Amino acid sequence: MPSRPARRVLAALTAVLTLSLAATGSAATMSSPTAGGATATANPAAEPSAPEPSPAGEPGTGEPTPAESPSGTPTSGTPASGAPEAGTTTPGTSKAGTSADGTPGGGAPSGQPLARTADGGGRVLYLGDSIATENQDEVGRRVRKSGHDYRAAPHSGTTLCDYLEGTGASSLVPAAHKAAALVRDWRPDTVVLQFWGNSWLYTPCMEGVAADHPDYLARYGNDIRAITRQIENAAAQAGIPQPRLVWVVQGPDAFNPDRIPKINQLYEMHVVRAGGLLADAGARVSAPGARYTHTNYLPCNAEETAAGLCRDGRAQLHRDDDPLHFCLAPLTANGRPCPAPSPGVWRYAAAIADTVG
């Protein structure tokens, strides 16, 4: 049985889910356990949300686009023949956009320069789940400082398959906000993908393939490849160069510590095979030498010290009642850009912006 503090956390997250389900008119049975022994409400980060545009950084609407060709359609819960094989790399090791100690690099590696607009910047599109929803404004602030145009379309509670064209009613993301639709519409140079690996009961496009399901990793790997194909096809249809894809490497999971290293390894393996960059935001919210051990506090950095966010030399990363998100303001049912100075949000956004360059 979970400890008393853990039960308080689960109760708080259950309350958030209940509010969201009431707001959307949806119903879900919250009794299935997750891989870490927590209930489904505490499974991967992101409170569910109705498929509405995010309140900030909202992309323009547009006519729904046709479904992708078969080469880019979402996959079912059954592993395809291209399911990820046993890993040949260790999560956290040096890859494009990261250093050997897990610290994100300062931009594109050799051979992958960021395309620049006439005023010297690029066009950066940011997609993702509730972690992206809470940090979208801070990512935008930092990316714009480097001279880039920026557009964000995160949706809380989502996972990769929600952003695939062809998911229809099973998706929490509307047609105009699908990854391929936004690439055709806005023509970005870089697409940043922030996905924690949501798979719980309010992620219908996962079709019940939760983190403790034997097909979970194979399904997630298939969706990584599917969204890459759809983005590539959309760029070809729009007559633009292929955008750089930046995959955000995730931080520790308080409830299921063994899950995140496997998700991150899928991102690493994909970048090795298909190209792209890794933004190791997870390393910025982990203690040195304990990359996959969850912590609520880390020693302050210079930015946090200057902003007066330190207490006894430590920065708070999570609220005591929410070990999943990084915003220190209370969680809301549908998610929102974080309204409070929050070290975890700042660190996460800085890792992304440093990698974009």
Disulfide bonds with the S-S distance in Angstrom:
Cys161-Cys205 1.90
Cys300-Cys310 2.02
Cys327-Cys338 2.06
